[in-house]
């Protein structure tokens, strides 16, 4: 059993924050944590006022993946894959705050987020092939679709450790900040920018972009969401705010 506390959810002002709280084990995830995280995601998805979800780790590291000592107890790949897929499909816009180690399945949890911001000490390493574990389907898809086949092979087959500059260069990081304080400032700024967007446009577009990338776009749902945004009071407010050179006040309708 890993020491430390279970993941924690905080909700405030349209933002959900899930914190991994096992810093002495680099926020390694225990078996029970996988179910807990699923439950927290369900709670976030059901909270209609939440537009942004931030995933963070306590201490020096983001997360060291799943507790390898429990590999024989459950199908870790399947369970982790289900969690990463659920995070990718989360209703709000998701941001991973990355620092220190991003190891094993945690590399895919971060990749499942919409944005990844990092500090210079961040590094990513996936030891699946070294321990005889075949990476799960959703993770393979995300690595290939989002980083490209060559990078996916470097990480998953050759077992390369990618440092902060390499992670920025391959597109894993959206922003690389000079220190943790600046990372938190950038995270706050991006969160504020996302909260200022019209939710009827922002949140469905996220889902349709992901569906396009996965080759499973629903044209009928896309058309319905376009019409809903077109006929909304938010679009009229956005146009008036743009013309008046003032911030828009969107209400989600």
C-alpha atoms as one frame of an Amber mdcrd trajectory, in Angstrom:
protein
   0.000   0.000   0.000   1.364   3.405  -0.974   1.558   5.969   1.793   0.092
   9.427   1.406  -3.370  10.693   0.657  -5.864   9.908  -2.078  -6.290  12.372
  -4.975  -8.219  15.463  -3.978 -10.751  17.549  -5.928 -11.308  21.269  -5.343
 -13.973  23.315  -7.140 -13.904  27.116  -7.272 -15.023  29.755  -9.740 -15.499
  27.520 -12.758 -12.214  25.684 -12.170 -11.731  22.126 -10.922  -8.339  21.124
  -9.543  -7.343  17.505  -8.988  -4.205  17.085  -6.890  -2.177  13.862  -6.646
  -1.011  13.603  -3.032   1.664  10.954  -2.567   4.772  13.155  -2.829   7.076
  10.706  -1.028   6.464   8.209  -3.866   6.580  10.888  -6.587   2.756  10.741
  -6.588   2.698   7.094  -7.633  -0.877   5.919  -8.108  -2.170   3.063  -5.974
  -4.912   0.691  -7.147  -7.587   2.569  -5.225  -6.456   5.878  -6.730  -7.556
   4.792 -10.203 -11.135   4.358  -9.044 -10.970   7.554  -7.019  -9.805   9.536
 -10.048 -12.611   8.077 -12.162 -15.098   9.213  -9.538 -13.595  12.701  -9.392
 -13.815  13.023 -13.179 -17.471  12.017 -13.054 -18.083  14.678 -10.412 -16.313
  17.299 -12.535 -18.291  16.346 -15.640 -21.536  16.657 -13.691 -20.612  20.146
 -12.426 -21.960  22.264 -15.270 -20.289  25.450 -14.077 -16.807  23.954 -14.400
 -15.053  24.951 -17.626 -11.425  24.175 -16.768  -9.884  21.159 -15.037  -6.274
  21.354 -13.795  -4.290  18.222 -12.912  -1.343  18.753 -10.546   1.016  16.755
  -8.345   2.265  17.641  -4.866   5.967  17.951  -4.163   8.871  17.666  -6.602
   7.222  15.461  -9.225   4.035  15.315 -11.257   3.453  11.548 -11.109   5.454
   8.327 -11.390   2.612   6.274 -12.857   1.105   3.128 -11.413   2.461   1.207
  -8.430   4.450  -1.573 -10.138   4.105  -3.760  -7.070   0.389  -4.108  -7.828
   0.782  -5.151 -11.465  -0.188  -8.725 -10.721  -3.287  -7.731  -8.794  -5.133
  -5.951 -11.607  -4.881  -5.396 -15.344  -2.983  -2.135 -14.875  -2.842  -1.330
 -18.573  -6.596  -1.644 -19.030  -7.392   0.321 -15.881  -4.920   3.079 -16.725
  -6.185   3.173 -20.282  -9.767   3.624 -19.113  -8.698   6.469 -16.837  -6.677
   8.247 -19.543  -9.533   7.889 -22.028 -11.941   9.343 -19.480  -9.598  12.267
 -18.890  -9.302  12.891 -22.633 -13.098  12.869 -22.933 -13.673  15.122 -19.904
 -16.193  17.878 -20.568 -14.044  20.829 -19.375 -10.798  21.986 -20.959  -7.979
  20.138 -19.187  -4.511  21.401 -18.259  -1.629  19.359 -16.826   0.838  21.245
 -14.622   4.104  19.353 -15.113   7.260  19.472 -13.029   9.875  16.860 -12.119
   9.144  13.303 -13.203   6.318  12.329 -15.552   6.791   8.573 -15.654   5.021
   5.506 -16.997   1.276   5.825 -17.404   1.434   9.372 -16.041   2.993  10.395
 -19.358  -0.251   9.370 -21.031  -2.466  10.984 -18.380  -0.762  14.288 -19.161
  -0.966  13.613 -22.896  -4.711  13.061 -22.530  -5.053  16.646 -21.292  -5.746
  19.486 -23.718  -2.750  21.553 -22.589   0.536  20.759 -20.839   2.645  23.418
 -19.146   6.045  22.549 -17.702   9.018  23.763 -15.686  12.691  23.104 -16.595
  13.123  20.065 -14.329  10.356  18.122 -16.080  11.281  14.836 -17.770   9.230
  12.037 -19.262  10.064   8.328 -19.324   7.902   5.253 -20.073   9.552   1.948
 -19.004   6.787  -0.362 -20.286   8.970  -2.422 -22.658  11.731  -2.703 -20.041
   9.404  -4.427 -17.594   7.524  -6.518 -20.170   4.329  -4.465 -20.132   2.596
  -3.839 -23.465   1.254  -0.286 -23.507  -2.528  -0.063 -23.930  -4.338   0.956
 -27.124  -5.488   4.437 -26.115  -1.997   5.407 -25.019  -0.452   4.146 -28.265
  -2.988   6.180 -30.217  -2.339   9.368 -28.264   1.438   9.077 -28.577   1.243
   8.543 -32.346  -1.514  11.092 -33.060  -0.191  13.856 -30.843   3.578  13.396
 -30.994   4.140  11.483 -34.228   5.312   7.945 -34.915   9.042   8.683 -34.600
   8.704  10.234 -31.147   6.330   7.484 -30.033   8.941   4.885 -30.984  11.719
   6.780 -29.190   9.676   6.826 -25.987   7.857   3.490 -26.078  10.315   1.245
 -27.926  13.761   2.717 -27.219  12.775   3.817 -23.721  14.315   7.254 -24.118
  14.010   9.846 -21.363  12.923  13.185 -22.821  13.997  16.320 -20.961  12.164
  19.638 -20.936  13.646  20.962 -24.184  12.913  17.694 -26.006   9.362  17.690
 -24.667   8.839  21.220 -25.940  10.395  20.370 -29.292   8.190  17.340 -29.939
   5.020  19.159 -28.916   4.450  17.332 -25.640   4.730  20.647 -23.801   2.681
  23.604 -24.990   4.728  25.969 -22.831   8.056  25.608 -21.023   8.410  28.180
 -18.255  11.696  29.227 -16.584  10.717  28.223 -13.041   7.846  26.889 -10.965
   6.622  30.349  -9.943   6.381  31.410 -13.572   4.737  28.080 -14.379   1.990
  28.858 -11.889   1.590  32.362 -13.328   1.256  30.922 -16.835  -1.227  28.330
 -15.585  -3.336  31.063 -13.985  -3.174  33.161 -17.157  -4.231  30.275 -19.419
  -7.033  29.353 -17.039  -8.310  32.948 -17.060  -8.175  33.047 -20.866 -10.194
  29.848 -21.143 -12.751  31.033 -18.605 -13.251  34.168 -20.709 -14.290  32.122
 -23.760 -17.894  31.357 -24.699 -18.628  27.894 -23.265 -21.133  26.959 -25.995
 -18.324  27.305 -28.533 -15.326  26.320 -26.410 -16.413  23.042 -24.851 -18.046
  21.389 -27.898 -15.124  22.423 -30.119 -12.776  20.558 -27.794 -14.811  17.387
 -28.228 -15.039  17.740 -32.003 -11.301  18.421 -32.360 -10.521  15.268 -30.399
 -13.042  13.321 -32.456 -11.461  14.557 -35.696  -8.004  13.515 -34.486  -9.320
  10.056 -33.606 -11.229   9.655 -36.886 -14.631   9.450 -35.192 -16.266  12.826
 -35.903 -20.080  12.855 -35.622 -21.187  15.280 -38.383 -24.744  15.513 -37.069
 -23.594  16.447 -33.566 -21.106  18.947 -35.003 -23.862  20.585 -37.059 -26.149
  20.722 -34.013 -23.485  22.346 -31.853 -22.688  24.902 -34.567 -26.373  25.876
 -34.793 -26.724  26.050 -31.011 -23.804  28.469 -30.759 -25.003  30.478 -33.771
 -28.443  31.036 -32.255 -27.196  31.749 -28.723 -27.334  34.912 -26.687 -23.618
  34.391 -26.091 -22.843  34.978 -29.773 -24.831  38.228 -29.721 -22.967  39.251
 -26.556 -19.636  38.344 -28.117 -20.355  40.415 -31.205 -21.489  43.378 -29.117
 -18.432  43.128 -26.863 -16.102  42.925 -29.860 -17.719  45.995 -31.442 -17.657
  47.859 -28.159 -14.050  46.859 -27.417 -14.995  45.471 -24.015 -14.757  42.056
 -22.368 -17.664  39.781 -23.154 -19.866  38.428 -20.370 -20.920  34.975 -21.469
 -23.656  33.057 -19.661 -23.551  29.797 -21.566 -26.860  30.291 -23.369
